[in-house]
Amino acid sequence: MKTLVSVCVLCVLVAAPALAQTGGASARPKAAAAPVANPITAGTKTVYDMVKGYLTASAAAASDAVYAFKPAPEVRSFGQIIGHAANANYMICSAAAAEKSPATGDIEKTMTTKADLVKALGESFAYCDTVYARMTDKTGAETVTFMLGGDMAKLSILAFNTAHDFEHYGNLVTYMRMNKMVPPSSQGRGGMAP
């Protein structure tokens, strides 16, 4: 009998913490989250928003001297990478929207100041935001001819833009590290030593 009582007491002691964590036996199940209307578009935009934040923060954090920085003469400067990303945002997002790009010139080749390049990058992202705002999973599956050759789904084109932005954010990370700066993606987690 003592053994049976000991086993029952042990079971209660083991089960009590588990019941406390789940809210007890009488806890109601939590309501399921409402489904997202366009989950593929929303997921694609989440990753795009991440790189948009990194590039925008990098552009804002760099000094005028860093904008002119090139680790080697044959590569783009920090500022030219920002201009290149802005140009590409317009070109690629307009292709996904199947419309003419609203860009009025070659940002990489015509703008050199931090103020102009930060503004141009922000405007290019604002344009891409409008393309995302009009996109659904259904319209994102429609294909258009894209520069990579052949037809491509509109959302795949937007995903390519995000990949391109991440590629050039990687360049900026190196440039920032060479200038003793902590890149935005390393901030907030204690940062990393330059």
C-alpha positions as CSV (number, residue, x, y, z in Angstrom):
1,M,0.0,0.0,0.0
2,K,2.8,2.4,0.8
3,T,4.3,1.8,-2.6
4,L,1.0,2.6,-4.3
5,V,0.6,5.8,-2.3
6,S,4.3,6.7,-3.1
7,V,3.7,6.2,-6.9
8,C,0.5,8.3,-6.8
9,V,2.3,11.1,-4.9
10,L,5.1,11.0,-7.4
11,C,2.7,11.1,-10.4
12,V,1.0,14.2,-8.9
13,L,4.4,15.9,-8.3
14,V,5.5,15.2,-11.8
15,A,2.2,16.2,-13.5
16,A,1.7,19.4,-11.5
17,P,4.4,21.5,-13.2
18,A,3.2,20.3,-16.6
19,L,-0.4,21.2,-15.8
20,A,0.7,24.6,-14.6
21,Q,2.6,25.4,-17.8
22,T,-0.4,24.5,-20.0
23,G,-2.9,26.3,-17.8
24,G,-4.3,23.3,-16.1
25,A,-6.7,20.7,-17.2
26,S,-9.6,23.2,-17.6
27,A,-7.6,25.6,-19.8
28,R,-9.3,26.3,-23.1
29,P,-7.4,25.7,-26.3
30,K,-6.0,28.8,-27.8
31,A,-7.7,30.1,-30.9
32,A,-5.8,29.4,-34.1
33,A,-4.2,32.4,-35.8
34,A,-6.2,33.7,-38.7
35,P,-4.8,32.5,-42.0
36,V,-2.9,35.0,-44.1
37,A,-4.8,35.9,-47.3
38,N,-1.8,35.7,-49.5
39,P,0.9,33.6,-47.7
40,I,3.4,33.3,-50.5
41,T,3.3,37.0,-51.2
42,A,3.5,37.8,-47.5
43,G,6.4,35.5,-47.0
44,T,8.3,36.9,-49.9
45,K,7.7,40.5,-48.7
46,T,8.9,39.6,-45.1
47,V,12.3,38.7,-46.5
48,Y,12.3,41.7,-48.8
49,D,11.5,44.0,-45.8
50,M,14.4,42.5,-43.9
51,V,17.0,43.4,-46.6
52,K,15.3,46.8,-47.2
53,G,15.9,47.5,-43.5
54,Y,19.5,46.5,-43.7
55,L,20.3,48.5,-46.8
56,T,18.4,51.5,-45.6
57,A,20.2,51.5,-42.2
58,S,23.6,50.9,-43.9
59,A,23.0,53.9,-46.2
60,A,22.0,56.1,-43.2
61,A,24.9,55.0,-41.0
62,A,27.8,55.5,-43.4
63,S,29.6,58.8,-43.4
64,D,30.3,60.8,-46.6
65,A,33.9,59.4,-46.4
66,V,32.6,55.9,-46.4
67,Y,30.4,56.6,-49.4
68,A,33.6,57.3,-51.4
69,F,35.4,54.2,-50.0
70,K,36.5,51.5,-52.4
71,P,38.5,48.6,-51.1
72,A,40.2,48.3,-54.5
73,P,40.2,50.7,-57.5
74,E,38.3,48.3,-59.8
75,V,35.2,47.8,-57.6
76,R,32.3,50.0,-56.9
77,S,32.4,52.5,-54.0
78,F,30.0,52.2,-51.1
79,G,27.9,55.0,-52.7
80,Q,27.9,53.3,-56.1
81,I,26.6,50.1,-54.5
82,I,23.7,52.1,-53.0
83,G,23.0,53.7,-56.4
84,H,23.2,50.3,-58.1
85,A,20.8,48.8,-55.6
86,A,18.4,51.7,-56.2
87,N,18.6,51.3,-60.0
88,A,18.0,47.5,-59.7
89,N,15.0,48.0,-57.4
90,Y,13.3,50.1,-60.0
91,M,14.3,47.8,-62.9
92,I,13.4,44.5,-61.3
93,C,10.2,45.6,-59.4
94,S,8.9,47.3,-62.6
95,A,9.5,44.0,-64.5
96,A,7.5,42.2,-61.8
97,A,4.7,44.7,-62.2
98,A,4.8,44.4,-66.0
99,E,5.1,48.2,-66.3
100,K,7.7,50.8,-67.3
101,S,10.2,51.8,-64.7
102,P,9.5,55.2,-63.1
103,A,13.3,55.7,-62.7
104,T,14.4,58.9,-64.6
105,G,18.1,58.3,-64.8
106,D,21.1,56.1,-63.8
107,I,21.4,56.7,-60.1
108,E,24.7,54.9,-59.7
109,K,26.4,57.1,-62.4
110,T,24.8,60.4,-61.6
111,M,24.5,60.7,-57.8
112,T,27.5,60.9,-55.5
113,T,26.4,62.6,-52.3
114,K,25.1,60.6,-49.3
115,A,21.9,62.7,-49.1
116,D,21.0,62.1,-52.7
117,L,21.8,58.4,-52.6
118,V,19.9,57.8,-49.3
119,K,16.9,59.6,-50.8
120,A,17.1,57.6,-54.1
121,L,17.4,54.3,-52.3
122,G,14.4,55.1,-50.2
123,E,12.3,56.1,-53.2
124,S,13.3,52.9,-55.0
125,F,12.1,50.9,-52.0
126,A,8.9,52.9,-51.8
127,Y,8.2,52.0,-55.5
128,C,8.8,48.3,-54.8
129,D,6.5,48.6,-51.8
130,T,3.7,49.7,-54.1
131,V,4.4,46.7,-56.4
132,Y,4.1,44.4,-53.4
133,A,0.9,46.2,-52.2
134,R,-0.8,45.3,-55.5
135,M,0.5,41.7,-55.6
136,T,-1.5,38.6,-54.5
137,D,-0.5,35.0,-54.7
138,K,-2.7,34.7,-57.8
139,T,-1.2,37.6,-59.7
140,G,2.2,36.7,-58.4
141,A,1.9,33.4,-60.2
142,E,1.4,35.1,-63.5
143,T,4.4,35.1,-65.8
144,V,6.2,37.9,-67.6
145,T,9.3,38.0,-69.7
146,F,12.3,38.8,-67.6
147,M,15.9,39.7,-68.3
148,L,17.2,36.3,-67.1
149,G,15.6,34.8,-70.2
150,G,12.2,33.4,-70.8
151,D,9.1,33.8,-68.7
152,M,9.2,34.0,-64.9
153,A,6.5,34.3,-62.2
154,K,6.1,37.8,-60.9
155,L,6.7,36.8,-57.3
156,S,9.9,34.9,-58.5
157,I,11.1,38.2,-60.0
158,L,10.5,40.0,-56.7
159,A,12.4,37.2,-54.9
160,F,15.2,37.7,-57.3
161,N,15.2,41.4,-56.4
162,T,15.5,40.5,-52.7
163,A,18.4,38.1,-53.5
164,H,20.1,40.9,-55.5
165,D,19.7,43.3,-52.6
166,F,21.1,40.8,-50.2
167,E,24.1,40.2,-52.5
168,H,25.0,43.9,-52.4
169,Y,24.2,44.2,-48.7
170,G,27.0,41.6,-48.3
171,N,29.3,43.9,-50.2
172,L,28.4,46.7,-47.8
173,V,29.0,44.6,-44.8
174,T,32.5,44.1,-45.9
175,Y,33.0,47.8,-46.6
176,M,31.5,48.6,-43.2
177,R,33.8,46.2,-41.4
178,M,36.8,47.6,-43.2
179,N,35.7,51.0,-41.8
180,K,35.3,49.8,-38.2
181,M,31.5,49.9,-38.5
182,V,29.1,47.2,-37.2
183,P,26.6,46.3,-39.9
184,P,22.8,46.5,-39.1
185,S,22.4,42.7,-39.2
186,S,24.9,42.4,-36.4
187,Q,23.5,45.1,-34.2
188,G,21.1,44.3,-31.4
189,R,22.8,41.0,-30.6
190,G,25.7,42.5,-28.9
191,G,27.3,43.3,-32.2
192,M,30.6,41.8,-33.4
193,A,34.0,43.2,-33.1
194,P,35.1,45.1,-36.3
